[in-house]
Amino acid sequence: MSSAPRHEVHSSVPGLAAERPVIWPPRTHANLANGLEIVLVESHTIPKFNGDLFFRSGNAAAGVPGLADLTAGVVRTGTAARSSRQIEEDLRRLGADLASSAGTDTSVISFGGLSEFSEELLRLVAELAQQASFPEGEFERERRQMFEALRIDRTTPGFLAGEGIRKILFAGHPYAQVAPTEAQVEGYRREQLAEYYASHYRPGNALLVMAGDFEPRAMLKQVEKIFSAWSGGAAESSPDPALGEIRGRRVRLVNLPGSVQTQILVGNRAITRKHPDWKKLTLANSIYGGAFNSRLVMNIREQKGYTYSPRSGVHPLRQHGYFSIHAAVRNDVAAATLTEIFYELDRMRSVAVGDDELADARNYLSGVFSLGLATQDGLASQIGTVALENLPDDYLETYREKIRDIQAAEVLDAAQKYFDSANAQIVVVGDRAQIESQVSLFGPVEVQDAQGNRI
């Protein structure tokens, strides 16, 4: 009796297919006489369009922490011609979405809808940019929401750690102010929002980026018709006071009594996206802790089991940048986790990465970059970053090629320059009784409560 045929099992994994080229859609650049910068991008994948009206001012320019956030929140709640209810009804009728927000360096009105209704949606965006009325009732509602959100933030370890590291790295600079105090929120007045709006929501301070299913010449005519009467020059630039030197590791412990976990955040100043080393640093970060198969993840998640999702990141603000590492761990392994964080940092600074690890990181960054261009809003966001940061016109087209050209020696150089292990600042949020003796091994400890008061 013959036996059934045996099937050979091949353990080899097929190689990656060749990277597919990115087909870059045409872009149209224009400037209106009033200073509004415009970038239009054709993308005919679906009969929709997405846009962002950026203002080159955010919380750093406001002078009062959180004022730009609150202004952006109230901007979409009423104009001289439309109430909040009317705005929502018009958006539903058009099948459109609209949101407004503010970050450290920018404020933005983001919108999207069907291309056939583009003119009506753009008219609404133009109204919000020029004729926001800041209704008293809407202002009070948004202020109460901010106040309640801030109360929740003050109990959230991740928020407290992020606020702490910014205060340490950028002391004396507007970037140090991540959020207002409860007293500051209570002290906000509607007139402050209107003043910030008048000073910063101006065409000379604005950039309109749209990507979608439209013909650029026709869309540009539409934009000119709707936005050309808008007036106002450039806003005052954000202050950029000199930063003091940071030498040696120090620990800030934010005490949350009874916490069963410790939130760890390690950081140091780095560079902005304009710096020639930016792509090298991005690749070094990917290898260290910026990707799921990074060294940090393999060490303290896979091998040690200290935490589920440790991660590192590089944060390019307009005037400065910083590098950070975060992990939420059990209280009993706080010191052990910090030991491994610095071990992997120093290994990156000491020994060049191998060819396979370097190739994996290049492929990862190239793939993530390509995914970011797969949608209209992703495409608009990438184009907006290039314009806002005044990056080279071919920045996106050459990004993948330049990432692939980075060599191991350049990654080592970036790690040595910007993974500042010796002067890294440490913020830990947790139960002081459980972790103070552990973290004191890594530098002098300053203890605060969740409101930032020293204890």
C-alpha angles and dihedrals in degrees: 000000000000120000123236114269115268119235118221116232115217115202097188116110116225114249123254117274118245113281111263116236120248112240103217114212119226116273128208120204123194141157123210120221090254091061100259109148115215132194119181123189125191115226115162098178093112132007093258140090135211129202146179126204102201127194116201092228131081140153093314090062097046099078089216118074113252096005094118089049092053092044091054091048094054096040093079095049100079148347135196088270105031136048123217090260092050091051091053092047092050091050091051091048091052094042087234137142127218133176136167128204144153134224134182097288106011144042121205145189106207121194143165141176148130114323092231089065096044096116094054092046092048090051089056091049090050091051092052091049095048111022109031107155102197097218111218094231093050091047091054092047093050091046092052090049091051090049093052092044089052091053089054091046090055088063095045115095095205092054093046092050093048092048091048096053093049091051091052098043096043104031110164093018127099088243088071090070108084099158140001125250120252089253091054092051090050089051097053116118128200090237091063090059092049091050093050090047093051092049100045111021093079133129091238087059096042141094123193115202122180131175125183153078102331142106106252098221092051092045092049090054089051092051092048092051093050102038106029095091092056111108137195134100132234118312123238111277119250115264115259108194118185116270120232120239118264115211126179132002119293131179127221112195116197106200118226104169114219096019112148093200135051120222109212124196122175121184150161136183116272137162141295128250090260093064116106089233095055097103092044090052091047090054092046090051091051090055094044102045113320098098134051093249093046125130094255093053093045091050109043099023107034102028103028102026092217097136143000103232120015113172143172129208145181116228117200112198119179098259101022141005139210142200122223141182123199138184135161110215143166112279093244094060100046094110093041091052093050089049091056093044091057093040091058092043092054092045089056089050095047110040130039116242119254124252096254094049091047092050092050091052092048091051092047095052092044091050095047089049092052092048089054089062096050096093134049094243091046090051092048090049093052093046090047092054091054092050096042093049094042090235122169115287091242095047095115096038093054099036099098093043092051092048090052091051095057112111132210092254090057092051089051090050092051092049091050092050102040108023091077098188096166094054101031115138119225128210119184125182118197147079108334093208091057102043113022095090090048098050093043086075088073102050146311111322127225115190124209138170124239091271092057097255116142115243 
